[in-house]
Amino acid sequence: MSNTETRVATELLIDTGRRPDEIYTLAWDCLESDPDGSPVLVYDNHKAYRLGRRLPIGGETAEVIRRQQERVRDRFPDTEPARLKLLPRPRTNLDCLGCEHFSTDVSYLPDLQAHLADRLRSRERLMSAFEADEWARTQAMPSQVEISRVRRLIDRVSSDLDQLTAEDRAQIEQAVTLVRRSRTVHLGMPRVGQPLPDVRPPRTHPS
């Protein structure tokens, strides 16, 4: 997403209290009105399989959505509104394992960095495996093309962050924290977990 759309997502996450996946999948025409004219956000609760949920929102939040709708229409003037999302997320189709799951969404940056570190470690281990046959090393070795493309994607996301003001970066960091708490990323890649404690807690025996 662009920096503007990231800020919009941040505002909607904070103002509505909805889950990140519910915000990122909002349809372009997600803003409706109740019979009394009050603005309503129409969203899908994917977790509970409840579609078309209606959430009353404030006027300022509704105006954020209207401005974003105008930006999307200006960007995609020839696309039917029914096919548009409020927060378009174009994906970069890279020819490597896992990359097709990534866009330049900043919330994926830690996963990209972890994936790159894992591929580099794998390459180093395989290069030092003297007993392995050459063909086996070649088959298992992460390709330089994959590593280069992941590095370019990381550089692109990092460069976008560097261009932001301190205030914008703080808002995005807050949004990323919310996104990553609510999202489990399944990429066919190693997952980085929390380190296990060095000392196990003492067992308690029934008296």
C-alpha positions, -999 to +999 in steps of 0.1 A: +000+000+000+010+036-005+019+058+025-015+075+022-034+043+023-014+031+052-024+062+071-061+056+061-058+020+074-043+032+106-071+057+112-098+031+104-082+005+127-081+029+156-115+045+150-135+013+144-117-012+165-121-038+137-095-065+129-068-057+103-081-083+079-116-067+081-102-033+073-078-044+045-107-063+027-132-034+028-151-030-005-148+004-022-185+010-015-183+001+022-198+033+034-236+034+037-262+054+057-288+043+082-324+056+077-317+086+099-287+095+077-260+083+102-229+068+084-224+031+086-194+010+078-202-023+060-176-050+066-171-087+065-163-106+097-143-134+081-134-151+114-170-157+122-182-160+086-206-131+091-206-110+060-221-076+055-219-065+091-230-029+098-210-007+122-221+029+131-192+053+127-186+090+133-187+117+107-149+122+107-143+085+101-169+086+072-150+116+057-117+096+058-135+069+038-150+093+013-116+109+006-101+074+001-129+065-022-122+095-044-084+086-045-092+051-056-116+062-083-090+087-096-065+059-097-088+033-113-113+053-134-121+025-158-127-002-132-163-009-120-167+002-083-180-033-075-146-047-083-126-022-063-113-023-028-111+007-005-074-001+001-060-016-030-030-038-023-011-046-056+011-076-052+045-080-067+048-114-085+083-125-079+097-158-091+108-172-058+095-192-028+070-171-008+076-138-025+042-139-043+026-136-008+042-102-003+033-068-014+052-037-003+030-037+028+053-026+056+037-050+081+055-079+062+090-063+066+100-084+096+089-116+078+109-106+047+139-100+068+135-133+087+131-151+054+162-136+039+183-144+070+171-180+069+179-183+032+214-169+038+220-193+067+208-222+046+232-212+018+261-210+042+254-244+057+251-260+023+283-244+010+302-259+040+286-294+036+317-310+020+303-345+023+272-337+002+272-345-035+275-315-058+241-321-074+224-324-040+239-291-029+229-274-061+193-286-058+189-275-022+208-242-025+186-211-023+190-194-057+208-160-060+178-148-080+155-154-050+179-138-025+184-108-047+147-102-052+139-105-015+167-080-008+152-056-034+118-059-018+132-052+016+151-022+003+119-009-013+099-011+018+127+004+040+132+032+015+095+041+017+098+042+055+129+064+054+109+090+034+082+094+061+081+120+089+087+108+124+050+112+131+040+091+101+065+064+111+051+063+146+015+059+133+026+031+109+045+013+137+014+014+158-006+000+129+020-027+121+018-038+158-020-042+155-017-060+122+009-085+133-010-093+165-040-103+145-024-120+115-007-154+113+015-154+082+016-187+064+042-185+037+059-219+036+088-202+053+104-208+087+084-190+114+104-169+139+092-177+174+100-164+208+131-179+224+125-207+249+135-199+285+168-213+296+154-227+328+122-246+330+097-235+357+098-259+387+072-287+386+045-287+412+036-320+427+002-327+442+002-329+479 
